[in-house]
Amino acid sequence: MQNQKKLLLWFYLATPLFLLLDSLLGWNIRIASLDNYPGWKMLYYLFCLCIGLLMWKWQILEPVLGMVEGGVNMLLLTLSVLLPYYEAIDALSSGESVQTPLDSFSIINYLVSGLFLLISIRLRGHIN
């Protein structure tokens, strides 16, 4: 259980590394849903870093904060894929060609966010 807590904490404290990978290499594996909104994406990176600092200061909050951020991230990811699919359906009905909004970074982001959401939920069940 302690290893999962450390992993969860370091995942959030590594937010500047995720930002660096995103900015320098274009590897947006942390917040793929906000690619078209750079201002919101930077704000979300700051939000994730603040969560990491809160987790570091008050370790009892780790699971709850992880669940909140993981849930928000999964919701944003789902909307960022689902809403363009609705637009694609309309475009297809008009005979236009469309491209899928689901890319490899979205899939990786789903997997990463889902993993840490599950870790948070599991840890939440072990709080006394």
N, C-alpha and C positions, 0 to 999 in steps of 0.2 A: 504493500500500500504506500509506503514511503517513497518508493521509486516512482510510482505514478504521480504522487504529489510533486516531486521534484521535476518530473517531466512536464507536468502541466505548468508549473511556475516558470521554468526555463523557456517553454514555448512562448509565453507572453513576454518574458524579458528579452527574448530574441527578436522582438518586433523590429528594432532598427536593422537587423540583418535581413529580414524579409523586405524591408523598405529598400535597402541597398541592392538586393537581388532584383527587385522590381525596377528600380531607377536605372541601374547600370546595364542589366542584361535583359530586361523586359520579362523576367520570370515572375509573374504575378501569381504566386501560389497561395497567398494569404487572403487577399481581398479581391478576387477576380470579378466580383459582381459590380464593382465600381470603376472599371476601366474607363468608361466614357465620362466619368465625373471626377477629374483629378482633384478638385478642391475637397469634395466629400471623401475621396480615398485617403488624402492626407489626414483629414480629420479622424477617419476611422483608424488609421495607423496610430495616431495619437491616443485615441480611445483604448486601443489594445495595449499600448505601452502603459497607460494609466492603470489599466486592469492588472497588468503585471506588477506594477509598483504597489498597488493595494494588496495584492496577494502576498507580496514579499513582506509588507508591513503587518498585515493581519491574516495569518495563514488559515485561520478558521473560515475565512471567506472564499478560499480558493475554489471549492466546488460550485458554490452559488454563482460567483462571478464568471467562472468558466461556462456554466450552463446558460447564463444570460447572454454572454458574447457569442457562444456557439449557436444558440437559438436565433439570435439576430442575424448572424452570418449565414446560416442555412436559409432563413427566410429571404434575405437579399439575393442569395444565389438562386433560389427557386424562382423568385420573381424575375430575375435577370434572364433566365432561360425561358420561363413560361410565357411572359408577355410578348417577346419577339416571336415565339411560335404562333401565338394568336394572330400576329400581324402576317406571318408567313402563310398561314391558312387563307387569310383574305387575299394575299398576293397570288397564291396558287389558284384560287378560284377565279381570278382575273386573267389567268394564263401567264403570269410573270414567273421568271425563275427566281429561286431564293436560295440562300445559304443558311446552314444550320447555325443557330446562335451558341450552341454548345461546343466549346473548344477544349483542347487538352488541359489548359490551365483551370477551366471551370471544373472539369472532372477531378483534377488533383486537389483543387480547393474543397470540393465536396468531400473527398476522402479524408483530407487533413482535418477539416472542421468537424466532420462527423466523428472521427476518432477521438478528438479532444472533447467533444460534447459527451461522448459515451464515457470517457475517463472521468469527466466532471460528475456525471450522473452516478457512476459507480462510487466515487469518493463521497458524494453527498449521502449515499446510503450507509456509509460507515462513520458518520459523525455522531458522536455521543451527545 
